[in-house]
Amino acid sequence: MAHRAEEKARRKAEREAAEREAAKRAKRARVLQLGAGGVLVAALVAGIVALVLAGGDSTAAGDEGPVEAAGEEVQNVSLPPQRAEDLEAAVEAAGCELRELEDQGGEHVEQPVPASYYNSNPPSSGRHNPIPAEDGVYRPGSSPTVENWLHSAEHGRILLQYAPGTPQQRIDQLRALVQEPVLGAPGGYHTLVFQNTTNMPYQVAAVNWTRTLGCPQFNDRVWDALRLFREEYTDDAPEKVP
């Protein structure tokens, strides 16, 4: 038993070290891409720039990364006060759907994964990229890929996703929601906010590893469902990573 535990710990340490190294490579690739863009504008050396860009890592978590920390203050935005204390009751009152799904594993892959592979929309487990998406709020059009944010879910993150075309007021309310403390931590703790890219059948959804909360429409009761989902499942995942 002791030997198996030691072996499991060793493999986990090796995997986490590989993830850190992959993240460093991706960051260096993004820096090279930005530098190459400057060369293109300044000197029009297209051939050289093409060679530099060819070395970039296309699997990095979003083109821009988060545009702000998830806990950054949002001015002049208010949310209905919390009324519910029980997650299931809040989900029912909001007209949402809470699902707990079969764990599809956490295999690391470099290539895109077909949408048909996943057992939910938005996905909540399964094959994913070695590089997790960073915590924070992403601008519409710069959402991390499914493969990257699934790795974040495996690390205990809560992924708040809104449908394309969502009014800015609702997006700002989601940002304000994330400011609220959770698990005794300050606002923004282990949460991502971004526009959904999987054509999900909801206006807003929250994802945790093997769990989804989907709401067909925004209403005042939705906020309690999202709050309680975040409180219940933040850091509840196979790998708790700071």
C-alpha positions in Angstrom: 0.0 0.0 0.0 2.8 2.4 0.9 4.6 1.6 -2.3 1.5 2.4 -4.4 0.9 5.6 -2.6 4.5 6.7 -3.2 4.2 5.8 -6.9 1.0 7.8 -7.2 2.6 10.8 -5.6 5.6 10.5 -7.8 3.5 10.4 -11.0 1.4 13.4 -9.9 4.6 15.4 -9.2 5.9 14.5 -12.7 2.6 15.4 -14.3 2.5 18.8 -12.6 6.1 19.5 -13.5 5.3 18.7 -17.1 2.3 21.0 -17.0 4.4 23.9 -15.7 7.0 23.4 -18.4 4.3 23.3 -21.1 2.8 26.5 -19.7 6.3 28.2 -19.9 6.7 27.0 -23.5 3.3 28.4 -24.5 4.1 31.8 -22.8 7.4 32.0 -24.7 5.5 31.2 -27.9 3.0 34.0 -27.4 5.9 36.5 -26.7 7.5 35.4 -30.0 4.2 35.8 -31.8 3.8 39.4 -30.5 7.4 40.2 -31.5 6.9 38.8 -34.9 3.9 41.0 -35.4 6.0 44.1 -34.7 8.6 43.0 -37.2 6.0 42.6 -39.8 4.6 46.1 -39.3 8.0 47.8 -39.0 10.0 46.0 -41.7 7.6 44.0 -43.8 9.9 41.0 -43.7 7.0 38.5 -44.3 9.2 35.5 -44.8 11.1 35.8 -41.6 7.8 36.5 -39.7 6.2 33.4 -41.1 9.0 31.3 -39.9 8.8 32.8 -36.4 5.0 32.3 -36.2 5.3 28.8 -37.4 7.0 28.0 -34.1 4.0 29.3 -32.0 1.9 27.0 -29.9 -1.6 26.9 -31.3 -2.9 25.1 -28.2 -2.3 28.0 -25.8 -5.3 29.0 -23.6 -6.9 31.7 -25.6 -5.2 34.3 -27.9 -5.1 37.0 -25.3 -5.7 35.4 -22.0 -8.0 36.9 -19.4 -8.4 40.7 -19.8 -8.8 41.2 -16.1 -8.6 39.3 -12.8 -11.8 37.7 -12.0 -12.1 39.6 -8.8 -11.5 43.1 -10.3 -14.1 45.5 -9.1 -17.1 46.3 -11.4 -18.6 49.7 -10.9 -22.3 50.5 -10.7 -23.5 46.9 -11.1 -25.9 45.3 -8.6 -27.2 41.8 -8.1 -30.3 40.6 -6.3 -29.5 39.7 -2.7 -29.2 36.0 -1.9 -32.5 34.4 -1.0 -31.9 30.7 -1.2 -29.5 28.5 0.9 -30.0 25.1 -0.8 -28.6 24.5 -4.2 -31.2 22.1 -5.5 -34.0 24.5 -4.4 -32.3 27.4 -6.0 -31.8 25.5 -9.3 -35.5 24.6 -9.4 -36.7 28.1 -8.6 -34.5 29.5 -11.4 -35.7 27.0 -13.9 -32.2 25.7 -14.4 -30.8 22.1 -14.8 -28.2 20.6 -12.6 -26.4 17.5 -13.9 -23.8 15.2 -12.5 -22.1 13.2 -15.2 -19.9 10.2 -15.7 -16.2 11.1 -15.5 -14.7 10.7 -18.9 -11.1 10.8 -17.6 -8.4 13.4 -17.9 -6.1 12.2 -20.7 -3.8 15.0 -22.1 -3.9 15.5 -25.8 -2.4 18.2 -28.1 -5.0 18.1 -30.9 -8.6 19.4 -30.8 -11.2 17.0 -29.4 -14.4 16.5 -31.4 -17.5 17.9 -29.7 -19.3 14.5 -30.2 -16.8 12.9 -27.8 -18.0 14.8 -24.7 -21.0 13.6 -22.7 -22.4 17.1 -22.0 -22.7 20.5 -23.5 -20.8 22.4 -22.2 -18.4 19.6 -21.5 -17.4 18.8 -17.9 -14.7 16.1 -18.2 -12.6 14.2 -20.6 -9.6 14.6 -22.8 -8.0 18.0 -22.6 -4.9 20.1 -23.4 -1.9 19.9 -21.0 -2.1 23.7 -20.4 -5.0 24.9 -18.2 -6.7 28.3 -19.0 -5.9 31.1 -16.5 -8.3 32.3 -13.9 -10.0 35.6 -14.9 -12.5 37.3 -17.2 -12.1 36.9 -20.9 -13.3 39.3 -23.6 -15.9 38.0 -26.0 -14.1 36.5 -29.0 -11.0 35.5 -26.9 -12.5 32.6 -24.9 -10.1 29.8 -24.0 -10.5 26.6 -25.9 -12.6 23.7 -24.5 -9.5 21.6 -24.2 -7.8 24.3 -22.1 -10.6 25.2 -19.8 -11.5 21.6 -19.1 -8.0 21.3 -17.6 -8.9 24.2 -15.4 -12.0 22.4 -14.3 -9.9 19.4 -13.4 -7.9 21.8 -11.1 -11.1 22.7 -9.2 -12.1 25.9 -11.1 -15.6 27.1 -11.7 -16.2 28.1 -15.3 -19.0 30.6 -15.8 -20.1 30.7 -19.5 -22.6 32.9 -21.2 -24.1 32.5 -24.7 -23.0 34.7 -27.7 -25.1 37.8 -27.9 -25.5 38.2 -24.2 -26.1 41.8 -23.3 -23.2 43.6 -21.7 -25.3 44.3 -18.6 -25.5 40.5 -17.9 -21.8 40.0 -18.5 -21.1 42.8 -16.0 -23.4 41.1 -13.5 -21.4 37.8 -14.0 -18.2 39.8 -13.3 -19.8 41.2 -10.2 -20.9 37.8 -9.0 -17.4 36.6 -9.2 -16.3 39.4 -6.9 -18.2 37.8 -4.1 -16.0 35.8 -1.7 -16.1 32.0 -1.7 -14.7 29.5 0.7 -13.3 32.3 2.7 -11.2 33.5 -0.2 -11.4 36.9 -1.8 -13.4 37.7 -4.9 -12.2 36.1 -8.1 -11.0 32.9 -6.4 -10.5 30.0 -8.9 -13.2 31.2 -11.3 -13.2 31.9 -15.1 -15.8 33.9 -17.0 -16.0 33.7 -20.8 -18.3 33.5 -23.8 -19.4 29.9 -24.6 -18.1 28.5 -27.9 -19.8 25.1 -27.9 -23.3 26.2 -28.9 -24.7 25.2 -25.5 -28.5 25.1 -25.1 -28.4 27.7 -22.3 -28.1 31.4 -21.8 -25.7 31.0 -18.9 -24.0 27.9 -17.4 -21.5 27.0 -14.7 -19.2 24.0 -15.1 -17.2 22.0 -12.6 -15.4 18.7 -13.1 -18.3 16.2 -14.0 -21.0 18.8 -13.1 -22.9 21.3 -15.1 -25.5 23.9 -14.2 -27.4 25.2 -17.2 -30.0 28.0 -17.2 -32.1 28.6 -20.4 -32.6 32.2 -19.5 -31.4 34.9 -17.1 -33.8 35.8 -14.3 -33.4 37.1 -10.8 -33.3 33.5 -9.4 -30.4 32.5 -11.6 -27.9 34.3 -9.4 -28.6 32.2 -6.3 -28.2 29.0 -8.4 -24.8 30.2 -9.7 -23.7 31.4 -6.2 -24.5 28.1 -4.5 -23.0 26.1 -7.3 -19.8 28.1 -6.9 -19.8 27.7 -3.1 -20.6 23.9 -3.3 -18.0 22.9 -6.0 -15.1 25.3 -6.0 -11.9 23.1 -5.6 -14.0 19.9 -5.7 -12.1 18.2 -8.5 -9.5 15.4 -9.0 -6.6 17.8 -8.7 -6.7 20.8 -6.4 -4.1 23.3 -7.7 -3.5 26.8 -6.3 
